[in-house]
Amino acid sequence: MQILKKEVKDAIIREGKKEFLAHGFKNSALRQIAGKAGISAGNLYKYFKSKDDLFMTVVQPAIDTIKKMADHEIVQMDSIQEEIIAMFIENYSEEIISAFLVHRDEFLLVLNYSEGSKHENVKNEITEYFIRHILDHFKAENIKMDDCDFKYIPEAYAVSTIEGFISILNKNDSKEIIAANLKMYFGFILSEFMVIIEKLRGVK
């Protein structure tokens, strides 16, 4: 039985990311990736079952970051003060923004270069995931959306949040400028989420 080597797997992932960014998933070839990683195409299949499998491994950090952002617990509105909101934005946004910048290539792959893969609908899947967690937050706040006139708000908020991050990440600018814009945007969407909860509490 052949022992799989971490350095070989890491080389495949590294070269795979370069190939996908240069040619997109659809036009990338595993043979090219294997050659640049210094192995044969047959050996590559011992590490990854398919091109889809490799692509998903490459972009997984981006998906995990989005899910982590959606999963974060929103504090109860009754006890929150403006300075607490500011502190939360300052501390938590730094963590998320750092992850976005570290995995910026992976985000761009998911958003712009996944056509032809079985993961080409990842953005829609992430949006649906985000919507479910928004509804969970509403439920925790005893906000019932089933018969509410504003039942489309969770989807609208989720879509606009994801599209906003995409717009900023797609800009060809320095990491400092991107980080500053992401931080301001993150603070904006969090504050708006809290405003939405406050307003929906009064809806019967």
C-alpha positions, 0 to 999 in steps of 0.5 A, spaced: 500 500 500 502 506 497 503 512 503 500 518 501 505 524 502 502 531 505 507 535 501 505 531 494 497 533 496 499 540 498 503 541 491 497 538 487 492 543 491 497 549 490 498 547 482 490 546 482 489 553 485 493 556 480 490 552 474 483 554 476 484 561 477 488 561 470 483 557 466 477 556 470 474 549 472 471 548 465 478 549 461 483 546 466 486 539 465 488 534 471 494 532 467 497 539 467 496 540 474 499 533 475 505 535 471 506 542 474 506 538 481 511 533 479 507 527 479 503 523 473 496 524 472 495 517 475 498 518 481 494 524 482 488 520 482 490 517 488 489 523 492 483 526 489 478 522 485 476 527 480 477 534 478 471 536 482 474 533 488 480 537 487 476 543 486 472 543 492 478 541 496 481 548 494 475 552 495 473 549 502 476 555 506 472 560 502 465 556 504 467 555 511 469 562 512 462 564 509 458 559 514 462 561 520 460 568 518 453 566 518 453 561 524 455 567 529 450 568 534 447 574 534 446 577 541 439 579 544 437 586 542 434 588 549 441 588 552 445 591 547 448 598 547 452 602 541 459 601 544 458 593 545 456 593 538 462 597 536 466 592 540 463 586 537 464 589 530 471 591 531 473 584 534 469 579 530 470 583 523 477 583 524 477 575 524 472 574 518 476 580 514 483 576 515 480 570 513 477 573 507 483 576 505 487 570 506 483 566 502 481 571 497 483 567 491 479 561 493 473 566 494 474 568 487 474 561 484 467 559 487 464 566 485 467 567 478 471 560 475 466 554 478 462 554 471 462 546 469 463 543 476 458 540 480 459 546 485 457 551 480 451 553 484 455 554 491 453 561 491 446 560 491 447 554 496 451 559 501 445 564 500 440 559 502 444 557 508 445 564 510 437 565 509 436 559 514 441 562 519 437 568 519 430 565 520 434 561 526 436 568 529 429 571 528 426 565 531 430 566 537 427 573 537 420 570 537 419 573 530 414 569 526 415 570 519 410 565 516 404 570 516 408 576 516 408 581 510 415 582 510 417 575 509 421 576 503 426 580 508 431 574 510 432 572 502 433 580 500 438 581 506 442 574 505 442 576 497 445 583 498 450 581 504 453 576 499 453 580 493 456 586 497 462 582 499 463 579 492 463 586 489 468 588 494 473 582 493 472 582 486 476 589 486 483 589 484 486 593 489 491 593 495 489 588 501 489 594 505 483 598 501 480 591 500 480 590 508 478 597 510 472 596 505 470 590 508 470 592 515 466 598 513 461 593 510 461 588 515 459 593 520 454 596 516 450 589 515 451 587 522 448 594 524 442 593 519 441 586 521 439 589 528 435 594 526 431 589 522 430 585 528 428 591 532 423 593 527 420 586 526 419 585 533 413 590 532 410 586 527 404 582 529 
